[in-house]
Amino acid sequence: MKKLTKNSSEEDLENVKAGDTIKDDTGKQGEVAAVEILNRKSEKQYYYKLKNDGTILVIK
């Protein structure tokens, strides 16, 4: 299981792929179904859609 937080490196965030099991710092966890990375002005938003329901968002 990979733990993802806003302090995770960009390399760690970009290496997450479908099928990986992840957890955030609020306790939400699950298997990744899809990954979407958006560039917004000076930040990157990492959306991890979970298989069972829900999304984990990490903003860098």
N, CA, C and O of each residue as an XYZ file, in Angstrom:
240
protein
N       0.845     -1.177      0.000
C       0.000      0.000      0.000
C       0.891      1.240      0.000
O       1.830      1.345      0.789
N       0.581      2.177     -0.897
C       1.322      3.427     -0.977
C       0.558      4.503     -0.225
O      -0.648      4.661     -0.417
N       1.255      5.245      0.634
C       0.623      6.349      1.349
C       0.930      7.637      0.604
O       2.094      7.958      0.360
N      -0.120      8.379      0.241
C       0.030      9.608     -0.516
C      -0.416     10.796      0.315
O      -1.490     10.779      0.915
N       0.416     11.826      0.347
C       0.087     13.072      1.035
C       0.563     14.228      0.176
O       1.198     14.019     -0.857
N       0.257     15.446      0.598
C       0.734     16.614     -0.142
C       2.252     16.731     -0.064
O       2.859     17.467     -0.842
N       2.870     16.007      0.871
C       4.324     16.019      1.014
C       5.009     14.925      0.194
O       6.238     14.857      0.168
N       4.240     14.077     -0.468
C       4.816     13.029     -1.323
C       5.522     13.685     -2.509
O       5.104     14.742     -2.980
N       6.580     13.059     -2.982
C       7.305     13.618     -4.121
C       6.458     13.492     -5.387
O       5.592     12.623     -5.489
N       6.727     14.382     -6.354
C       5.996     14.317     -7.622
C       6.237     12.982     -8.310
O       5.343     12.444     -8.963
N       7.434     12.455     -8.164
C       7.764     11.155     -8.766
C       6.870     10.064     -8.191
O       6.346      9.237     -8.937
N       6.688     10.052     -6.861
C       5.814      9.058     -6.225
C       4.374      9.211     -6.713
O       3.705      8.219     -7.001
N       3.900     10.450     -6.806
C       2.526     10.699     -7.230
C       2.306     10.277     -8.680
O       1.246      9.750     -9.018
N       3.299     10.504     -9.537
C       3.147     10.169    -10.947
C       3.339      8.677    -11.223
O       2.914      8.191    -12.271
N       3.962      7.952    -10.316
C       4.184      6.516    -10.515
C       3.003      5.651    -10.090
O       3.038      4.435    -10.282
N       1.957      6.248     -9.517
C       0.766      5.476     -9.140
C       0.002      5.138    -10.412
O      -0.219      5.998    -11.264
N      -0.401      3.871    -10.530
C      -1.136      3.440    -11.714
C      -2.339      2.596    -11.301
O      -2.462      2.194    -10.144
N      -3.213      2.338    -12.251
C      -4.401      1.527    -11.986
C      -3.979      0.179    -11.419
O      -3.038     -0.444    -11.912
N      -4.677     -0.266    -10.384
C      -4.360     -1.540     -9.751
C      -3.580     -1.382     -8.458
O      -3.564     -2.297     -7.635
N      -2.927     -0.228     -8.260
C      -2.197      0.022     -7.013
C      -3.179      0.279     -5.866
O      -4.275      0.797     -6.084
N      -2.786     -0.079     -4.667
C      -3.575      0.227     -3.478
C      -2.936      1.429     -2.796
O      -1.741      1.433     -2.502
N      -3.762      2.459     -2.548
C      -3.239      3.687     -1.964
C      -4.055      4.098     -0.742
O      -5.168      3.620     -0.521
N      -3.469      4.996      0.043
C      -4.111      5.517      1.248
C      -3.697      6.968      1.391
O      -2.553      7.318      1.100
N      -4.628      7.830      1.842
C      -4.253      9.216      2.078
C      -4.157      9.492      3.568
O      -4.388      8.600      4.384
N      -3.815     10.733      3.930
C      -3.595     11.045      5.338
C      -4.888     11.204      6.138
O      -4.836     11.391      7.354
N      -6.062     11.132      5.471
C      -7.334     11.177      6.201
C      -7.868      9.780      6.489
O      -8.876      9.626      7.179
N      -7.185      8.751      5.956
C      -7.610      7.378      6.198
C      -8.353      6.747      5.037
O      -8.627      5.547      5.061
N      -8.687      7.538      4.014
C      -9.367      6.969      2.838
C      -8.375      6.086      2.094
O      -7.216      6.457      1.910
N      -8.839      4.915      1.668
C      -7.961      3.987      0.973
C      -8.741      3.149     -0.013
O      -9.965      3.051      0.069
N      -8.029      2.545     -0.944
C      -8.666      1.676     -1.919
C      -7.748      1.390     -3.086
O      -6.609      1.852     -3.141
N      -8.280      0.611     -4.020
C      -7.538      0.250     -5.224
C      -7.831      1.275     -6.320
O      -8.984      1.640     -6.545
N      -6.796      1.727     -6.986
C      -6.925      2.757     -8.019
C      -7.534      2.163     -9.288
O      -7.072      1.142     -9.798
N      -8.591      2.830     -9.790
C      -9.213      2.423    -11.048
C      -8.724      3.304    -12.196
O      -8.564      2.834    -13.322
N      -8.485      4.593    -11.901
C      -8.028      5.524    -12.940
C      -7.271      6.671    -12.287
O      -7.510      7.013    -11.128
N      -6.353      7.259    -13.051
C      -5.556      8.389    -12.576
C      -5.715      9.532    -13.565
O      -5.633      9.339    -14.778
N      -5.946     10.740    -13.021
C      -6.018     11.933    -13.864
C      -5.141     13.003    -13.243
O      -5.250     13.285    -12.050
N      -4.272     13.599    -14.045
C      -3.369     14.645    -13.566
C      -3.676     15.924    -14.330
O      -3.594     15.961    -15.558
N      -4.032     16.981    -13.588
C      -4.359     18.265    -14.206
C      -3.333     19.307    -13.806
O      -2.937     19.383    -12.643
N      -2.902     20.113    -14.770
C      -2.021     21.240    -14.487
C      -2.865     22.501    -14.416
O      -3.507     22.886    -15.393
N      -2.861     23.144    -13.251
C      -3.639     24.349    -13.054
C      -2.725     25.450    -12.560
O      -2.259     25.409    -11.421
N      -2.465     26.431    -13.403
C      -1.590     27.553    -13.071
C      -0.294     27.054    -12.458
O       0.512     26.437    -13.155
N      -0.071     27.300    -11.178
C       1.207     26.909    -10.565
C       1.123     25.613     -9.773
O       2.055     25.282     -9.041
N       0.019     24.869     -9.906
C      -0.119     23.627     -9.140
C      -0.486     22.462    -10.044
O      -0.970     22.643    -11.161
N      -0.242     21.256     -9.528
C      -0.652     20.024    -10.196
C      -1.667     19.337     -9.296
O      -1.475     19.243     -8.083
N      -2.744     18.862     -9.898
C      -3.778     18.155     -9.152
C      -3.791     16.702     -9.603
O      -3.944     16.406    -10.788
N      -3.628     15.808     -8.646
C      -3.613     14.366     -8.915
C      -4.919     13.771     -8.399
O      -5.165     13.758     -7.192
N      -5.751     13.281     -9.307
C      -7.016     12.640     -8.942
C      -6.858     11.137     -9.110
O      -6.515     10.656    -10.190
N      -7.109     10.406     -8.042
C      -7.044      8.947     -8.078
C      -8.456      8.415     -7.837
O      -8.949      8.446     -6.709
N      -9.104      7.929     -8.892
C     -10.446      7.358     -8.786
C     -10.315      5.954     -8.224
O      -9.592      5.121     -8.771
N     -11.016      5.695     -7.129
C     -10.938      4.392     -6.472
C     -11.983      3.443     -7.022
O     -13.071      3.854     -7.423
N     -11.632      2.164     -7.035
C     -12.492      1.120     -7.595
C     -13.826      1.018     -6.853
O     -14.880      0.940     -7.484
N     -13.787      1.019     -5.531
C     -15.002      0.778     -4.752
C     -15.892      1.997     -4.617
O     -17.062      1.848     -4.263
N     -15.399      3.190     -4.880
C     -16.158      4.421     -4.807
C     -15.321      5.478     -4.108
O     -14.741      5.234     -3.050
N     -15.270      6.611     -4.694
C     -14.548      7.716     -4.098
C     -13.333      8.113     -4.915
O     -12.929      7.431     -5.857
N     -12.773      9.237     -4.520
C     -11.609      9.791     -5.192
C     -10.663     10.352     -4.145
O     -11.095     10.949     -3.159
N      -9.370     10.155     -4.366
C      -8.355     10.780     -3.528
C      -7.712     11.870     -4.368
O      -7.256     11.624     -5.485
N      -7.682     13.080     -3.816
C      -7.086     14.226     -4.498
C      -5.856     14.683     -3.747
O      -5.891     14.877     -2.532
N      -4.756     14.855     -4.484
C      -3.533     15.401     -3.897
C      -3.140     16.597     -4.751
O      -2.982     16.472     -5.966
N      -2.983     17.763     -4.112
C      -2.597     18.977     -4.824
C      -1.150     19.293     -4.484
O      -0.783     19.375     -3.311
N      -0.343     19.467     -5.495
C       1.093     19.760     -5.321
C       1.383     21.156     -5.787
O       2.529     21.601     -5.728
